[in-house]
Amino acid sequence: MPTSLILACLWALAANLLAMTPSRDNHWRAAYALIAVGIPILGYVTWQNGPWIGLFCLVAAASMLRWPVVYLWRWLRGAPDGLTED
C-alpha cells in the first residue's frame, strides 16, 4: 500500500476519533486542523495514485467533514447561513 494511502487512512482514523470526543465549539477547531492537514495529504494521494483515487479520497473526506462543505456551498451560492438571529 502506498505511503499516501496509509496517511489518508490515518487521517480518516483521526477524524473519526476526534468526532467521538466531546467539544464545546461543535468540533470546528478540529475540522480546521483536519482540513489543514488533509489538503496536503489529498495532493500527495492524487500525485502518487492518480486523479480517480484522489477524487475518491476527496469525496470520503467531504463526507466526514460535511458541515464545512455545506457552509462553503452556501457561501459560494450567496445563500444565508441561518446562523444569525435578526
N, C-alpha and C positions, 0 to 999 in steps of 0.2 A: 504494500500500500504506500502510495507516495506521501512524502512528508506534509505536503499541503493538505491532503485529506485528513491526516491524523490531527493536524492543527484545527481544521474545521470541526472535526468530531469533538475535540477538547473544548472548543468554543461553544458548541451546542450543549455539551455537558455542563459547562459553567453557566450558560444561560438558564438551563433548567434548574440547577441548584440555586441560583440567585432568585429565581421565581418562587422557590419554596420558602425563602426566608421572609420574616416579617419586615415591613418597610413603612416609614412614616410618610414618604413622598410618593407612594404608589410605584416604586421601583424606577423612577425617572433617572436618578443618578446612575443606577446600574445599567439602564438602557443606553445612556450616553457613553458609558465606558465600553459596553459591548459593541456599540456602533463604531467607536474609535478604534477598537482592536479588530473588529470584524472586517472593516473595509480593506486593510492591507492583506488580511488572510484571504478574502474573496479575490483580490487581484492576483495573489500567488496561486490560488486554486485555478483560476482562469488561465494564467500563464503556463502552468505546469500540465494541466489536464485538458485544456481546450474550452471553447465558449459554451458548449452544451452542459458540461459538468459545472462550470461557473454559474450558468443560469439556474441550474438545479439547486446549487448551494444558495444563490440569491433568493430564490423562492422559499427555500427552507428557512433561511434567516428571517425573511419578511413574515413568515407565518408565526415565528416565535416573538418577533418584535412588532406585532400588528398595530398597536396603538400609535407608535411614532409614524408608521406608514400611513395610517388613517389621517392623522393630523397633517402630514406632509401633503397628502392628496387633497384635503380640504383647503389647505393654504394655497396650493397651486391653482385650484379652481376658483379661489376667491370667496368660498363659502364661509359663513360664520362658524366658529368652532363650538358655540353653545356653552362656553365656559364663563362668559361674562354675564353678570346679572344687572339688568337695567332698572 
